[in-house]
Amino acid sequence: MLLKKNKIIARALEVSTRAHYNHHRKGDNRVPYIVHPFEVALILQKNNMSDQIIAAGLLHDTLEDTEITIEYLKEEFGEEIADLVLGVSEKLKNRSNTCWEIRKEHTITHLKKANIAIQCISCADKLSNIRSMIRNYDEIGDQLWNRFNRGVQKQKWYYANLVKSLDDLEGMEMYEQFKIAVDYLF
């Protein structure tokens, strides 16, 4: 079982659950947000990642979407995990006032140059996201695209470029599943 494997994973799950308390997936109030970081962690575990990478996967959205700080992550989990979480976060100054296209172009460029651990966490994150999108698309069809600030064509551009930027992971199960999911949805 994932939680019994290592205390750091259990602690990361606890911190992430508390940080994302009362958060829900975009456009779907039925699904508690913590389902997403947990799925990311399971994908990473299935792909034989280290406990530190799995813990970072559980915490990957805390810097962007919660009150958690990098200082807290360093104190609670150490430099390695904090650096991994920071590495998968959008590190743009004035992020909230930066347009979607610039933020996504930054992510694509960053991932091409990122180390393998950051690419793995990002791939697991994006695979979880697109799986959720597919489930929603299968349920509501083209209405899905109304949940996003940008429509289907911009989402297609973003995900196609994510596939290219993560191609160092070629041959890994999660990357192959990500490519298939992107092809299926778009």
C-alpha positions as CSV (number, residue, x, y, z in Angstrom):
1,M,0.0,0.0,0.0
2,L,1.3,3.5,-0.9
3,L,0.8,5.0,2.6
4,K,2.7,2.2,4.4
5,K,5.7,2.4,2.1
6,N,7.2,5.5,3.6
7,K,6.4,8.1,6.2
8,I,7.3,10.9,3.9
9,I,4.6,9.9,1.4
10,A,2.0,9.6,4.2
11,R,3.0,13.1,5.5
12,A,2.9,14.5,2.0
13,L,-0.6,13.1,1.5
14,E,-1.7,14.6,4.8
15,V,-0.3,18.1,4.0
16,S,-1.7,18.0,0.5
17,T,-5.1,16.9,1.7
18,R,-5.2,19.7,4.3
19,A,-3.9,22.3,1.8
20,H,-6.5,21.4,-0.8
21,Y,-9.4,21.0,1.7
22,N,-12.7,22.1,0.1
23,H,-11.0,22.5,-3.3
24,H,-12.6,20.7,-6.3
25,R,-11.6,19.9,-9.8
26,K,-12.1,22.6,-12.4
27,G,-15.8,22.7,-13.4
28,D,-16.7,19.6,-11.5
29,N,-17.7,20.1,-7.9
30,R,-18.4,16.4,-7.5
31,V,-14.7,15.5,-7.3
32,P,-12.5,16.6,-4.4
33,Y,-9.3,18.1,-5.7
34,I,-7.1,15.7,-3.6
35,V,-8.1,13.0,-6.0
36,H,-5.8,14.6,-8.6
37,P,-2.6,14.7,-6.5
38,F,-3.3,11.2,-5.2
39,E,-3.7,9.9,-8.8
40,V,-0.4,11.7,-9.7
41,A,1.3,9.8,-6.9
42,L,-0.2,6.5,-8.0
43,I,1.0,7.0,-11.5
44,L,4.5,7.8,-10.2
45,Q,4.5,4.8,-7.9
46,K,3.4,2.5,-10.8
47,N,6.3,3.9,-12.8
48,N,8.8,2.9,-10.0
49,M,9.7,6.5,-8.9
50,S,11.4,7.2,-5.6
51,D,9.5,8.1,-2.4
52,Q,10.8,11.7,-2.8
53,I,9.3,12.0,-6.3
54,I,6.0,10.4,-5.2
55,A,5.8,12.8,-2.2
56,A,6.6,15.8,-4.6
57,G,3.8,14.5,-6.9
58,L,1.4,14.6,-3.9
59,L,2.5,18.2,-3.2
60,H,2.9,19.4,-6.8
61,D,0.1,22.0,-6.8
62,T,0.5,23.3,-3.3
63,L,2.8,26.2,-4.2
64,E,0.5,27.4,-7.1
65,D,-2.9,26.8,-5.6
66,T,-2.7,27.0,-1.8
67,E,-1.1,29.0,1.0
68,I,1.8,26.6,1.3
69,T,5.2,28.3,0.9
70,I,8.5,27.0,-0.4
71,E,10.0,27.7,3.0
72,Y,7.3,25.4,4.6
73,L,8.1,22.6,2.1
74,K,11.8,22.9,2.8
75,E,11.3,22.8,6.6
76,E,8.7,20.0,6.4
77,F,10.1,17.8,3.6
78,G,13.7,19.0,2.9
79,E,15.4,20.7,0.0
80,E,15.0,17.8,-2.5
81,I,11.3,17.5,-2.3
82,A,10.8,21.3,-2.1
83,D,13.0,21.8,-5.2
84,L,11.0,19.1,-7.1
85,V,7.7,20.9,-6.2
86,L,9.1,24.2,-7.2
87,G,10.4,22.7,-10.5
88,V,6.9,21.6,-11.5
89,S,5.3,24.9,-10.5
90,E,4.8,27.8,-12.8
91,K,7.6,30.1,-11.5
92,L,6.5,33.2,-13.3
93,K,6.6,36.6,-11.6
94,N,3.1,38.1,-11.6
95,R,1.7,34.7,-12.6
96,S,-1.9,35.7,-11.9
97,N,-1.7,38.6,-14.4
98,T,0.2,36.7,-17.1
99,C,-1.9,35.5,-20.0
100,W,-2.6,31.8,-20.5
101,E,-0.5,31.5,-23.7
102,I,2.6,32.9,-22.1
103,R,2.3,30.7,-19.0
104,K,1.8,27.6,-21.2
105,E,4.7,28.5,-23.5
106,H,6.9,29.0,-20.4
107,T,5.8,25.5,-19.2
108,I,6.5,23.8,-22.5
109,T,10.0,25.4,-22.8
110,H,10.8,24.7,-19.1
111,L,9.9,21.0,-19.4
112,K,12.1,20.5,-22.5
113,K,15.1,21.5,-20.3
114,A,14.0,20.1,-17.0
115,N,15.6,17.2,-15.2
116,I,14.1,13.7,-15.5
117,A,12.4,13.8,-12.1
118,I,10.6,17.0,-12.9
119,Q,9.6,15.7,-16.3
120,C,8.2,12.5,-14.6
121,I,6.1,14.5,-12.1
122,S,4.9,16.8,-14.9
123,C,4.0,13.8,-17.1
124,A,2.1,12.2,-14.3
125,D,0.3,15.5,-13.6
126,K,-0.6,16.0,-17.2
127,L,-1.7,12.3,-17.6
128,S,-4.0,12.7,-14.6
129,N,-5.4,15.9,-16.1
130,I,-6.1,14.5,-19.5
131,R,-7.7,11.4,-18.0
132,S,-10.0,13.6,-16.1
133,M,-10.8,15.6,-19.3
134,I,-11.5,12.4,-21.2
135,R,-13.9,11.2,-18.5
136,N,-15.7,14.5,-18.6
137,Y,-15.7,14.6,-22.4
138,D,-17.2,11.1,-22.5
139,E,-19.9,12.4,-20.2
140,I,-20.7,15.9,-21.5
141,G,-19.0,16.1,-25.0
142,D,-18.0,19.5,-26.4
143,Q,-19.5,21.3,-23.3
144,L,-16.2,20.3,-21.6
145,W,-14.4,23.1,-23.4
146,N,-16.6,25.7,-21.8
147,R,-14.8,24.9,-18.5
148,F,-11.5,26.3,-19.8
149,N,-10.4,29.9,-20.5
150,R,-9.2,28.7,-23.8
151,G,-11.1,26.4,-26.2
152,V,-10.4,23.1,-27.8
153,Q,-7.8,24.3,-30.3
154,K,-5.6,26.0,-27.7
155,Q,-5.9,23.0,-25.4
156,K,-4.9,20.8,-28.4
157,W,-1.9,23.0,-29.1
158,Y,-0.8,22.9,-25.4
159,Y,-1.1,19.1,-25.0
160,A,0.5,18.3,-28.3
161,N,3.5,20.5,-27.3
162,L,3.6,18.9,-23.9
163,V,4.0,15.5,-25.6
164,K,6.9,16.9,-27.5
165,S,8.5,18.6,-24.5
166,L,8.4,15.3,-22.5
167,D,9.8,13.0,-25.2
168,D,12.9,12.3,-23.1
169,L,10.4,9.9,-21.3
170,E,9.9,7.8,-24.4
171,G,9.4,4.2,-23.4
172,M,8.0,4.9,-19.9
173,E,4.5,3.6,-19.4
174,M,3.1,6.9,-18.2
175,Y,4.5,8.8,-21.2
176,E,3.1,6.2,-23.6
177,Q,-0.3,6.5,-21.9
178,F,-0.1,10.3,-22.1
179,K,0.6,10.2,-25.8
180,I,-2.4,7.8,-26.4
181,A,-4.7,9.9,-24.2
182,V,-3.7,13.2,-26.1
183,D,-4.4,11.5,-29.4
184,Y,-7.7,10.1,-28.2
185,L,-9.0,13.4,-26.9
186,F,-7.9,15.6,-29.7
